[in-house]
Amino acid sequence: MAVEETAPAKLNLALHVTGRRADGYHLLDSLVAFAGPGDRIAAMPAAALSLHVTGPGAAAVPPGRDNLVLRAARLFDDPPGGAALTLDKRLPAAGGLGGGSSDAAATLRALARLWDRPLPDRAAILGLGADVPVCLTPRCWRMRGVGEHLSPGPELPPLWAVLVNPGVPVATPSVFAALQCRENPPLPAPPARFADAAALAAWLGEARNDLETPARLHAPAIDDALAALRATPGVLLARMSGSGATCFGLYAEPSRARLAAAAISGARPGWWVTDAAFLR
């Protein structure tokens, strides 16, 4: 019987770059949340380990042993057999939504269930990528360091998003290389919970994404995506996620988000646009 796990989109609601280690890795302070829809992983018992990729984003998934899904599967020390893995790829590649990391985390959860094994060592999981640990339990987190320091984030109010990707991949190393300042103040301490979506948006308005400015220099289409979101009725905040190019708008009601997504899709049929509820 197949075991299935969802790999939701990871959104950096705020992202401050607070320093740089001697090895070149940047230190971050980010408030992370997750929203559907996302990719999906299915795992079935098999004689050997294999991966089949489907979905509209399949062509952008790198094949071979270096694929993050297969690398995640190989972290298990004593698997009872193989597994036939299927990745239904829905999120845009190189879009700032943590798609590959969320896929790897969903693979770890699926195989732990399929094989009745504990998750691999946390250090090994971090070795897959800085975003993989935070994706293991999709909820609101405060993520610091290079991704290894996680603490529970605030309780989110009912909240909906419109995700917009203008179809321009952005290389994360290029964005970090273009940063003008790498020593920025950390996030202000968030409250334990937000009374409503407007309160959350007001708090986020005092924070920022330090990667947004350099990403916009590499991909001016990000400006167009942000402008499209900010023009929609009911939007509380519009910001880029991660290193881009996906941007998000926050809404207090699902109807507002659905109407905004429909309006942007109609005006920009070549963009990837979807509305989504946040996981709480």
N, C-alpha and C positions, 0 to 999 in steps of 0.2 A: 504494500500500500504506500502511496506517495505521501511524503511529508512536505507541507508548503509553508513558506514564510514570506511575509511582505517586507520589502526594502523601501521604506518611505523616504521622501525627499528630506534632506537635512538643510535647515535654513539658519544662517548666522543672522539672528535678529540684530545683533551688534557685534563688532569685531574691532578690538584695539590691538595694535602692534606695540608691544611694550619693551622690546629689546631684541638682541640677537646673540646667540651663543657663539663660542669660539669656533665651533664646527660649521657655522653658517646657518643653522636652523634658527628661524625666527620664533620669538616668544609671543604668545597671544593671550588675550583675555577676551573671551567670547561668550555671549549668551546664545545657546543653541536650542532650537526646537525642531519638531518634525511634523510634516504634513503629508497627507495622501493626496493624490494617488502616487504610486511609486512603481518600482520594479517588483518582480516576484520570482522567488526561487522554489523549485520543486525538486525533491530528492527521492529516488527509488533505489531499493537494493539492487546490486548488480555485481558481476564478477570482477569488474575493474572500475577505475575512476574515469568518468567521461563528462563532457560538457556540451550541451546543445543550446544555441542561443536563438531566440525568436523575438518577435516584436518589432515595432517601427525603428528602434534604435540599434538593431542587431548589427548592422554593417559597421558601426563605430566601435564595436567591442573587439579588443585585440585578441587574436586566437593564440593557442599554444600554451605551454607550461607556465608562462609568466602572467597569465590572466589571474586577476586577484581572486576570483572565485575558486580556481583550482589551487592557488597558493594557500588560501584559507583551508581548503579541504585537507591539504597535506600536513597541516599543523597537528592533526590528531595522531598521537603516538601509537595507539594500538587499535586501529579500526578493525571490526569483525569481518570486513569484506570491502567491496567496492561500493560505488554509488553512481547512478546515472543522474546527472544534474541537468536541469533545464532552467535557463535564465530568460524570463520574459522581460525584455529591455524596453522600458517606456520613457525613462527620464533622458533628457538630452545629455550627450557626452561633453565633458569639459565645460560644464555649465555652472559650477559653483554650488551644486546641490549635494555633493558628497555621494554621487551615485555609485561609483565603484566601491567606495568604503562601505556604504549601506548594503550593497550586494554581498560583500565579503562577510559582514556581520550576520546577514540573514542566512548565508551558507553555514556559518558556524552554529547558529541556533538550530537550523534544520538538521544538520548532521549529528549534533548532540542528541537530538530527539530520535533520529533514525537509528543511530548506533547505540543509544543508551550509554553515552559517554559524557564525562564532564567537559566543559569548555577547556580549550588549551590554556597554557600559562599566559598570564596577562602581558608579560614582556614580549612573548612571541607574537601575541595579537598586535601589540603596538608596532612590532616590526613590519607588519603589513602596510602600515600607514598611520599617520597621526590621527586621522578621523575615525579609524575603525573602532577603537574602544567606546567612543561616545555613541556610536551607532548600535552597539550591542543591545542597549535598552532604550528604545526610542521614546524619549520624554524630554522635558525641559532640563537642561544642564548648564552649569557654568563651567567652561573648559579653559584651563590655563596651562602655561608652559608650552610644550609643543603638542599638547593633547593628552598628556599623561595625568594631569591633575584635574580630576572631575569632582564636582560637588553639586548636590541637587539644586536646580534653579527654582525660581518662584512658581507658585501655582498659577497657571494661566487661566484667564477668564475664557468664556466661550469666544472663539476667534476664528475667522476665516481669512484665507489668502487668495490672491490671484497671482499666479506665477507666469512670468513672461520671459521667454528667451528669444532674442532677435535673430538667432541662427548664426551667430558669430562665435566660434570657439576662442577661448582666451587661455593662453599658456600661463599657468600659475607662476613658474620661475620668472617670466618676463615682468609680471605684475610686481612681484616682490623686488626685482632688480630696479624698478622705476620708483620705488618708495623714496620720498624726499627726507622723511624723518622716521627713524626706527626706535626711538626712545620716547614713547608717548605715555601719558597717564593711564592707569588701568580703568576699568569700568567702575562707575559708582556702585556702591553696594545696593542690589535690588531688594525690595521688600519681600517678605515671605509670600505674599499673594497680592494680586492686583484686583481692585474692586470691579473693574470692567475693562473692556477693550480700549476705551478712550484713555484710561489711566495708564495702561501699558504703553500705548502710543506716545503719551506725553513723556513718560520716563525714557523711552527709546529715543525721543527727540533730543534728549540731553546727551545721548551717546552717538556713535557713528560707526561706519565701516572704513577703517583707514586704507583699505585696498581699493575703495571705489574710485578715488581720483586717478591713481595710476592706471587702473583698468580702463577708465573712460578715455585716457590718452591712446591706449592700444586699440580700443573698439568704440568709436564714437556712437555706434548704434545703441550702446547702453543709455546714452542721453535720450534717444528716441523712446526706448522702453520706459524709462522713468517718467518722461513727459506724458506718455500715453496713460500710465497708471495714475499720475497726479491729476489728470483731466477727468477721471471717472467720479461720479457722484458717490459720496459716502466713504471715500478712501481716507483712512486715518494717518497713514504713513506709507511712503514708498521708498525703497532702498534696494541696493544691490546685495546679493548673498555671496558670501565667500569671496573668491577672486573673480567672480563673474563668469559668463555674462548674464546669468539669470537674475532678474529683478523681481521683487514681490511688493504687492500692496496689501495692507491690512484692513479688514472690514469687521464691523460689529455684527452684521447680519448676513446669513448665507444668500439671501435674495440679492443684496447689493453686490456680493462677489460674483454671483452667476451673471447678473446683468453686465457687470464690468468686463468679465471674461468674454461674453458674447460680443460686446461692442468692440473690444480690441481685436478679437479674432476676425470680425467682419471687416475692420479697417485694414488689418495687416494679415492677410491669409497665409503669408509665408512664414509667420512666426509660430513658435510653439507656445500655446497659451492654455492654461487650465485653472479652474478654481478648486480649492481644497480646504478641508477642515483641518485644524491643528489637532494633533494627538495630545491628550491631557492625562 
